[in-house]
Amino acid sequence: LWSLLGVVGIYRLGRHLMDERGTAMITWLLATFAFLPYISTRALPEMVAVVPLILFSWFCEESLRHKRHWLALCGGLCAALACAFRPQCGIWVVTLSAVLLFQRAWATFLAVSVGGLIGGVLVGLFDWYSMGLFLGSVRNYIAYNAGTLDKIAAMPWYNYFLLFAGLTLPLASVVTLPAVVQGLRRSFGPKVVLDDC
């Protein structure tokens, strides 16, 4: 039931950013995500964290579209929850926040930031109550991974990035590229010059 929220969120987000074909593709990709093969259990936290991350993105889009900043506040709360489930989600949160700054959407950025701070404090208090350590889950996650660096196979630093890109950029993302390009053309008009896909 939890993962269905992400499917609904990605559908609603896709309706604003792409055409119907692209929206259908990304919705089906997320709906069937659980059935895709994986090399480890790394997908389990992602399945939980992807829902608040998608809702964060959708709340930000809706806030920009309708000028309702309480939606951005809800997005910030979702961002904090996603980062509590999987700290790497902070990469997307920081990226989308930078986009808001670049667009000079100051009120939306401020609302997201306040929501994220409130959510972070709530997660920290929950961890303090349950583990005796403020933001204990995130701190323990970082400490555990930092302590096992010597147990990871010795490879050049860029091999991890190549492996990560190879696993997280499946061919399905190439299928959605024409819909993304068409959505960009529709959003930005003739200013964007992209070759036909």
Salt bridges, closest charged atoms under 4 A:
GLU46 OE2 - ARG86 NE 3.34
GLU61 OE2 - ARG65 NH2 2.66
GLU62 OE2 - HIS16 NE2 2.64
GLU62 OE1 - HIS66 NE2 3.19
ASP196 OD1 - ARG185 NH1 2.91
